[in-house]
């Protein structure tokens, strides 16, 4: 997917980029490639692949939900996916980017500065620890390529406000993960409201974006320590 096709495919989904937003994506790609020589940010470096498998993929769930001035926490953001593409397209979002590795956050800080992004904040912390600080504070919590859903739910749902959404972005195994995570989601106060199934354009790559609504408060015993979550998922 080249830059023009990226713009056109977004327009098919009612997203029209400004000239400045197009330039921000260009600069983001350049920074990603430059910093990837210093640290392991992504194995995907071909420009067309980055635009499709990182930028476009990060935005797909926004085709099915209205994004305005909500607070959004991106757990395990890595190189900034989906949070940075979302911030570029939806500048009114108040975005928090969370990752436990400080060196990745140095890259994110540079992206924020060079793209002149506002109302975007960095959290260097583990999700289960952050839940003790900002428990049930976010309208939306996203995660992409972090962990299986039965584990990820316990890390993320405690951070979601009542009536907010946990939106994990999943690949081909998304439905199998969902089946394994049904008990965890219910126990933690979530309810699956919608499953967005799509194919990435020009590929056979299947995507499942899950919209899990927080319908009741998460019991205070969750989240547990990560070692316990991993050893004995709900």
C-alpha positions as CSV (number, residue, x, y, z in Angstrom):
1,X,0.0,0.0,0.0
2,X,1.7,3.2,-1.1
3,X,0.9,6.6,0.3
4,X,-1.8,7.5,-2.3
5,X,-3.6,4.1,-1.8
6,X,-3.4,4.6,1.9
7,X,-5.2,7.9,1.6
8,X,-7.8,6.4,-0.8
9,X,-8.5,3.4,1.3
10,X,-9.1,5.6,4.3
11,X,-11.5,7.8,2.3
12,X,-13.5,4.7,1.5
13,X,-14.0,4.4,5.3
14,X,-15.0,8.1,5.7
15,X,-11.6,9.3,6.8
16,X,-10.2,12.2,4.9
17,X,-6.6,13.2,5.7
18,X,-5.4,16.8,5.5
19,X,-2.1,17.7,3.9
20,X,-0.6,18.1,7.3
21,X,-1.7,14.6,8.4
22,X,-0.3,13.0,5.2
23,X,3.0,14.7,6.0
24,X,2.9,13.5,9.6
25,X,2.6,9.9,8.5
26,X,5.5,10.4,6.1
27,X,7.6,11.8,8.9
28,X,6.5,9.0,11.3
29,X,7.7,6.4,8.7
30,X,11.1,8.2,8.3
31,X,11.6,8.3,12.1
32,X,10.6,4.6,12.5
33,X,13.1,3.5,9.9
34,X,15.9,5.7,11.3
35,X,15.4,4.7,14.9
36,X,14.9,1.0,13.9
37,X,18.6,1.0,13.1
38,X,19.3,1.8,16.7
39,X,16.8,-0.4,18.4
40,X,14.5,-3.3,17.5
41,X,11.2,-1.5,16.9
42,X,9.7,-3.5,14.0
43,X,10.6,-6.3,11.6
44,X,8.4,-4.6,9.0
45,X,10.4,-1.8,7.3
46,X,9.2,-1.8,3.6
47,X,7.4,1.4,3.2
48,X,4.3,-0.1,1.6
49,X,4.1,-2.7,4.3
50,X,4.4,-0.2,7.1
51,X,1.6,1.9,5.6
52,X,-0.6,-1.2,5.4
53,X,0.3,-3.4,8.3
54,X,1.1,-0.7,10.8
55,X,-0.6,2.6,9.9
56,X,-3.8,1.3,8.2
57,X,-4.2,-1.7,10.5
58,X,-3.9,0.6,13.5
59,X,-6.9,2.6,12.3
60,X,-9.3,-0.1,11.2
61,X,-11.2,-0.3,14.5
62,X,-12.0,3.4,14.2
63,X,-14.2,2.6,11.2
64,X,-16.7,1.1,13.7
65,X,-16.7,3.6,16.6
66,X,-17.0,7.4,16.9
67,X,-13.7,8.9,18.2
68,X,-13.9,12.4,19.6
69,X,-12.3,13.7,22.7
70,X,-12.2,10.5,24.7
71,X,-9.2,9.4,26.8
72,X,-7.5,6.4,25.3
73,X,-4.8,4.2,26.8
74,X,-2.6,2.1,24.5
75,X,-1.1,-0.8,26.4
76,X,2.2,-2.2,25.3
77,X,2.4,0.3,22.4
78,X,5.9,-0.6,21.3
79,X,6.7,1.6,18.3
80,X,3.4,3.5,18.8
81,X,0.8,1.2,17.2
82,X,-2.1,1.9,17.2
83,X,-1.8,5.1,19.3
84,X,0.3,7.3,17.1
85,X,-1.8,6.7,13.9
86,X,-4.9,7.3,15.9
87,X,-3.6,10.6,17.3
88,X,-2.6,11.8,13.8
89,X,-6.1,11.1,12.5
90,X,-8.1,12.0,15.6
91,X,-6.1,14.9,17.2
92,X,-8.9,15.5,19.8
93,X,-8.2,12.2,21.4
94,X,-6.4,12.4,24.7
95,X,-3.9,9.6,24.4
96,X,-1.8,7.8,26.9
97,X,1.0,5.5,25.6
98,X,2.1,2.7,28.0
99,X,5.1,0.4,27.6
100,X,7.4,-1.1,30.2
101,X,10.5,-0.6,28.1
102,X,12.0,2.9,28.6
103,X,14.1,2.8,25.4
104,X,10.9,2.5,23.3
105,X,9.5,5.5,25.0
106,X,12.6,7.6,24.0
107,X,11.6,6.9,20.4
108,X,7.9,7.8,21.1
109,X,9.0,11.1,22.7
110,X,10.9,11.9,19.5
111,X,7.9,11.1,17.4
112,X,5.6,13.3,19.6
113,X,8.1,16.2,19.3
114,X,8.8,15.9,15.6
115,X,5.1,15.5,14.6
116,X,4.1,18.3,17.1
117,X,1.4,16.1,18.7
118,X,-0.6,17.6,21.7
119,X,-2.4,15.9,24.6
120,X,-0.4,12.7,24.3
121,X,1.3,11.3,27.4
122,X,3.9,8.6,28.0
123,X,3.6,6.0,30.8
124,X,6.6,3.8,31.5
125,X,5.0,1.1,33.6
126,X,3.5,-2.4,33.5
127,X,-0.2,-2.5,32.9
128,X,-1.0,-4.4,36.1
129,X,1.0,-1.8,38.1
130,X,-0.7,1.1,36.3
131,X,-4.1,-0.3,37.2
132,X,-3.3,0.5,40.8
133,X,-2.7,4.2,39.9
134,X,-5.3,4.9,37.2
135,X,-7.9,2.2,37.9
136,X,-11.0,2.6,35.7
137,X,-9.9,6.0,34.4
138,X,-10.0,5.5,30.6
139,X,-12.8,5.7,28.1
140,X,-10.9,3.4,25.8
141,X,-8.1,0.9,26.2
142,X,-6.4,-0.6,23.2
143,X,-3.7,-3.2,22.7
144,X,-2.1,-4.7,19.6
145,X,0.2,-7.7,19.5
146,X,0.8,-7.8,23.3
147,X,-0.5,-11.1,24.6
148,X,-3.3,-13.7,24.3
149,X,-6.7,-12.3,25.1
150,X,-7.2,-14.4,28.3
151,X,-4.1,-12.7,29.7
152,X,-4.6,-9.3,28.1
153,X,-8.1,-8.9,29.5
154,X,-6.8,-9.0,33.0
155,X,-4.2,-6.4,32.2
156,X,-6.5,-4.0,30.4
157,X,-10.1,-4.3,31.7
158,X,-9.3,-2.9,35.2
159,X,-8.2,0.3,33.5
160,X,-11.4,0.8,31.6
161,X,-14.1,3.1,32.9
162,X,-17.6,1.8,33.5
163,X,-19.4,1.9,30.1
164,X,-16.0,2.4,28.4
165,X,-14.4,-0.1,25.9
166,X,-11.5,-2.4,25.8
167,X,-10.6,-2.9,22.2
168,X,-7.9,-5.5,21.4
169,X,-6.7,-5.7,17.8
170,X,-6.3,-9.3,16.9
171,X,-5.2,-11.4,13.9
172,X,-6.3,-14.7,12.4
173,X,-6.5,-16.4,15.8
174,X,-8.7,-13.7,17.3
175,X,-11.9,-15.8,17.5
176,X,-10.1,-18.7,19.2
177,X,-8.5,-16.3,21.7
178,X,-12.0,-14.9,22.4
179,X,-13.4,-18.3,23.1
180,X,-10.6,-19.0,25.6
181,X,-11.1,-15.6,27.2
182,X,-14.9,-15.6,27.8
183,X,-14.6,-16.4,31.5
184,X,-11.9,-13.8,32.0
185,X,-13.9,-11.1,30.2
186,X,-17.1,-11.8,32.2
187,X,-15.2,-12.1,35.5
188,X,-13.5,-8.7,34.9
189,X,-16.7,-6.9,34.2
190,X,-16.6,-7.0,30.4
191,X,-19.2,-8.0,27.7
192,X,-18.4,-8.5,24.0
193,X,-20.5,-6.1,22.2
194,X,-19.2,-6.3,18.7
195,X,-16.7,-8.3,16.6
196,X,-15.3,-6.4,13.6
197,X,-13.9,-8.9,11.0
198,X,-12.0,-7.7,8.0
199,X,-9.3,-8.5,5.5
200,X,-6.4,-6.1,5.1
201,X,-6.6,-4.6,1.6
202,X,-4.7,-6.4,-1.1
203,X,-3.8,-9.3,1.3
204,X,-5.3,-12.5,2.7
205,X,-4.5,-11.3,6.2
206,X,-7.5,-11.6,8.5
207,X,-8.1,-9.1,11.3
208,X,-10.5,-9.3,14.3
209,X,-11.1,-6.1,16.3
210,X,-13.1,-6.8,19.4
211,X,-15.3,-4.3,21.2
212,X,-15.6,-5.3,24.8
213,X,-17.8,-3.0,26.9
214,X,-17.2,-2.5,30.6
215,X,-20.6,-3.3,32.0
216,X,-19.6,-3.7,35.7
217,X,-16.7,-2.8,37.9
218,X,-13.7,-5.1,38.0
219,X,-13.3,-6.9,41.3
220,X,-10.6,-5.3,43.4
221,X,-8.5,-8.5,43.5
222,X,-7.7,-8.0,39.8
223,X,-5.3,-7.5,38.2
224,X,-3.0,-10.0,39.9
225,X,0.8,-10.0,39.6
226,X,1.8,-10.8,36.0
227,X,3.5,-14.1,36.9
228,X,0.2,-15.3,38.4
229,X,-1.8,-14.1,35.4
230,X,0.5,-15.9,33.0
231,X,0.7,-19.1,35.0
232,X,-3.1,-19.3,35.7
233,X,-5.2,-17.2,33.3
234,X,-8.8,-16.7,34.3
